[in-house]
Every structure is written in C-alpha cells, then in structure tokens.
Amino acid sequence: MIHSYKTDRSPGRRARGIDPGEIQPKSPNALTFVPFPSKQGDRQMVVLESSKLFSGLHPEEWKSFREAVQVKSFAPSETIFREGDAGDGIYLVKEGRIEISAVVQGERRPLSELGPGEFFGEMAVLDNEPRSATVTAQGAVTLYFIPRAELLQRLDNSPRLAISLLREFSLRLRDFNKQYIKELLQAERLALVGRFARSIVHDFKNPLNVIGLASELMGMQGASLEMKESAATRIRKQVDRLGNMINELLEFTKGSQNSVVLANVNYKTYVEEVLEDLRLEAADRGVEIQTTFPVEEVDILLDSRRLTHVFHNLIHNAVDAISDGGTIFIRAHRSGNEMITEIEDTGKGFAPEIFDRLFQPFATFGKAQGSGLGLSICKKIVQDHQGWIVPVREPGRGAVFRFGLPVRPST
C-alpha cells in the first residue's frame, strides 16, 4: 500500500497521514516540525524529520520534500525488493523491522536486520545499479520511500543535505566493515580449527597404523612369546610418540620458546634407535633408508623426546614423496662446533611454488594429505635446541632438509 503526503495549512489541523506530534501549527502559513520518535502500542515509530539522513534540509525545504515522500506498507514476509530490481530510491524504516539477505556461494544468507530510523537501498542513489540484495519485511512494516530522481534533485540544490547524506552513508559503510571483519575473523578461526584438525589426523595416522598392526600380531594364533613382546614394545613406543606429538602441537600453539630437557647422548646411537621403527614403516611402502655417520663418536646435548619428532616428520614426508619406491639418505657430519644432518629423498624435489613458504604454518602444495603444520613444528624444535634448519634445492637432487645442532664442547 502506498500513500503520498499532502499538507493542509488550515489552522489547527495537522497534515493527513502524518503522526501526531509531528507537526504543530505555528501560524496559518508556517509549519514547525518537531522531530521525535513516537509509539503505537508496543511498536516504535519514527517520524521522517528525526532521521539524521535528512538533517541537512532547511526548514523551508521540508514542505516540498514531504510531498515527494511516499509511505509504503508491507505485510509480514512480503518482499520489498529483490536482487536485480531497479535501484529506484532509498528507504527509511518508519515502523517494524526488515531483513536484508543475499545469495552467497549458492545459498541465501541474512546479512543484516534493520529497525525504525534505519535506512537501506542507499547504493541505488549513488550508482544507479540494480539492487544487490533482497529485502523482506519481518512482520508488518511501514517505510518511507524517497525516489532517486527526487533525492538527486535535492542534492543538486542543497550542499548541506549532500554532506549529511555522505556522513550517514560513511557511518553505514563503517558499520558494515566492522561486521564484515568480525565475520571474516570468525570464518578464519573456524578454517584454522579445520586445518589444525586435518594436521592432527594426518600426523596421527602412521602411529595408529603401527599400533593396529602390532595389536593384530599379538592376537595371532601361534605367535611366539618373542613376537608378542616385540609387538608390545612397538605399541608402547607409538603410544609415547602420540603423547609427544600432542605435547608438541599444544606447545606450538603457545608461540613462545619451549623448554628443552637436554641430555648428553651419542648422536649416532640416538639416530639409529630412532630409525629402528622408521625403517620398518618405510620398507612397508617400498622405501629404503640408508645412513652415513662420521667415523668418530660425537656426543651432543639434545632433548631426545622432542628431536625424535623432527626425524619422524621429515622421513614421513620423504616416504610420501617416493611412495612408489626409492631411497632416503641420512647423512651426518661434524663441522666445527655443529653436527650437520641431511635428510634427502630420491623424489622430484621441492615444488617452486612452495619452496619459500615451507616452514610457514599450513603451507602445503600438491599433497593429498596433511596441511603443512609439521615442518613449522620441526623448525621450532630445532630452534629450541639453539640450532637451525633449511631446505636445499639443487639440480639433480630430490628434496633435502639440512639442520645443524650445537656439539657439546669437549672438556
């Protein structure tokens, strides 16, 4: 339903269709507008003059302006305009509430809900483009409607009106920006949780597989006592490994340097013990692990529980890269006061697209599984040992990771 304002200047009468208290007769030829919200029952109503949107209008301009303003009423759930409709003017909510929605990724989603005193459809005044959203009445709604042509004419003649409109449009954009940033941050948090969960699932897959196979071996009929004890040992190691992985994930999220419990160990002996289970896992996928160590025995200070995670992650990545069969080379040598370790596979090497981002959280490229958190954790563990780790890309070689750890000073 559409009404048009018409004023009656007879003394003691108010304009038809205008709310009580909106106009008070001052003289037969002068009108004074009193801007205040009013209520009908429990429903708030807003008079046109109370809107900051049109605060730039001079009092003498209001009469002709109100004659151009239409009042439109809509039933509950009735569509006010749809996406693609012509942008023919701006609306101001007089009474009731409206919902603005749009189709996002094939699904209609609510964007905003507005009540008395708030405006919408302003972009049509600026760009004369089709509507970009759909507006629906939430319950019975009464709206002021100002046609675009009428408003543009007023803007041409009233700089003050242009400034007030610009100010209100700017505030609206600021509000939308705040809401957009809030929703963007929430979406990013949810995406981060999803990536984190995928990383955990991927990293837990290998130890859980080992536990499953060892459990089956223990339950096999005819399994010897030695086989059962070996399987039980493997299960205990993998359970410890899972616990260590959980601790590393939790510590990584804290972002600060973590404590390391250093112990003096023979590096060659330590690495060979770590590789004991990894050789079996790699062999199941047709991959061989070869090692080269210095002739002399070298002791270094390290946290064996945490550094083990580095070897597991780098070797599992290498196995994934050459799962159709190949070789992983582990070389270690002393250089001054550092023990340098290289882990190299016979795969295709690093993709150029990811090389500079390898250690960034969740950076990944071309992997069916995983989400790139493992290498970030590896870098943090090595740095907590006062060491360093870098990727190496050379022609004719596969993927190479090189890391250095301080050697215990000789006494």
Buried (B, 14 or more C-beta within 10 A) or exposed (E): EEEEBEBEEEEEEBBEEBBEEBBEBEEEEEBEBEBEEBEEEEBBBBBBBBBBBBBBBEEEBBBEBBEBBBBBBBEEEEEBBEBEBEBBBBBBBBBBBBBBBBEEEEEEEEBBEBBBBBBBBBBBBEEEEEBEBBBBBBEBBBBBBBBBEBBEEBBEEBEEBBEBBEBBBEEBEEEEEEEEEEEEEEEEEEEEEEBBEBBBEBBBEBBEEBBEBBEEBBEEEEBEEEBBEBBBEBBEBBEEBBEBBEBBBEBBEEEEEBEBEBEEBEBBEBBBEBBEBBBEBBEEEEBBBEBEBEEEEBBBBBBEBBBBBBBBBBBBBBBBBBEEEBBBBBBBBBEEEBBBBBBBBBBEBBEEEBEEBBBBBBBBEEBEEBBBBBBBBBBBBBBBBEBBBEBEEEEEBBBBBBBBBBBBEEE
